Amino acid sequence: MLKCTVEDPHPSPIPICSTISRLPHTNQPRFISFSSYFAHYLVSYSTTTTGAMVLSKTASESDVSVHSTFASRYVRHSLPRFKMSENSIPKEAAFQIINDELMLDGNPRLNLASFVTTWMEPECDKLVLAAINKNYVDMDEYPNRCVNMIAHLFNAPLGDEETAVGVGTVGSSEAIMLAGLAFKRKWQNKMKALGKPHDKPNIVTGANVQVCWEKFARYFEVELKEVKLTEGYYVMDPEKAVEMVDENTICVAAILGSTLNGEFEDVKRLNDLLVEKNKETGWDTPIHVDAASGGFIAPFLYPELEWDFRLPLVKSINVSGHKYGLVYAGIGWAIWRTKDDLPDELIFHINYLGSDQPTFTLNFSKGSSQIIAQYYQLIRLGNEGYRNIMENCQENAMVLKEGLEKTGRFTIVSKDHGVPLVAFSLTDNSRHNEFEISDMLRRYGWIVPAYTMPPDAQHITVLRVVIREDFSRTLAERLVLDIEKVLHELDTLPSKVSEKLAADENHAVVVKKTALEVQREVTDAWKKMVANKKKTKGVC
């Protein structure tokens, strides 16, 4: 027989079915539920058999559902940040803790530093959630459909029944690694066949390339030969690039949409110059186009521009689906001109997932949600939808550009022809500079990066605003207003640079410097300050 005993200031046995108790220190009855009574007192159960067993539980250790979320012990005490805790915590507490930290993140819609898509239609969001537990390697059909659609978009020379050669990746960085490996292996095979050394490959790029090209060169032991930039010309010069090509050059990489100012490099001019050089030397140096940003822009805004597989030396192209392909972060594509441009020895075949599957990736398992999302966008939007979105982005970029020009305070560095973004510098930065503007814009919620140009234009500092699909004309106009507010605030503040120079005057003889020397000194000082603040290195 089981007996229930309640420990309170006036102990007395209570039948388990009772719903009446007496308030402590009074004779007033109160009606309570059995569970509520037991949630406030120590409960012990004892048996009347030969042995005795006592199980007790305090209120603070009871079911989390009876507590306020923010009053529970899981939230009132700090959790380990770098080690797993010894005990589990309720799912509600784990959710609340993480959700609270996420509130401190910047608003993705106002992060104008990133090219990455931050908004998709609700119907596509549902498909993403439905496919979130599916593995990419278990899917044959959807990646192949996307590869073929994109290959046709890039004018690959495919027959009516011919399948395109390409692969889905986690982004353009992986796509560039794969394309670079294909170029390196083809070059090595050619040099081996000719009986020539094959241990010193190089690749020619502009100094404006994204850091993934430097990673490729370092990881896979390829010399990176960079064409330096000059003030006012912030992309690779085709003539200088071709001059740097030698017998060990595995390819020349051109960028369709520079990260720095959105400008398209002249791929056709590069192709024509290389054709001539190959004829003169007997080499067959090819071209890779890094179209991470511009691959989903040029076909719709500039369909007559020749940059893709219409040019004979373009052997591979990479594009980011998560940029102007309009998919959330985590999808890129590498497309080859023909099967001959991708050495078969780099392709692995597996059959332990149920059928023979060729694979050429740096990893194996990954989520399939972004593949599904890309397929959705391609069939949902079609050429018409992509064209409308890109035209709208370009128009909003012009609204922002014109608003900045009307202030009379900025020089526009970006070009109208290219990726829809606006890169701009202060016309006069003798008192305050672009880093201060970037820092103060954060007070209004905007994330606008300030950065210096690569060599030999590192004395130039710019601000950059990327115009994505979800950046409306209203937001563009509001950003201009907030920039004007920041400029007004800065005008009322003393110049940090003049303060520094004034302090230096007390310790050294002042030598008159040129405007360029002062500008470079200011830029170097702010670069050091930004590094000390541990801000993100590089640009997206």
Disulfide bonds with the S-S distance in Angstrom:
none
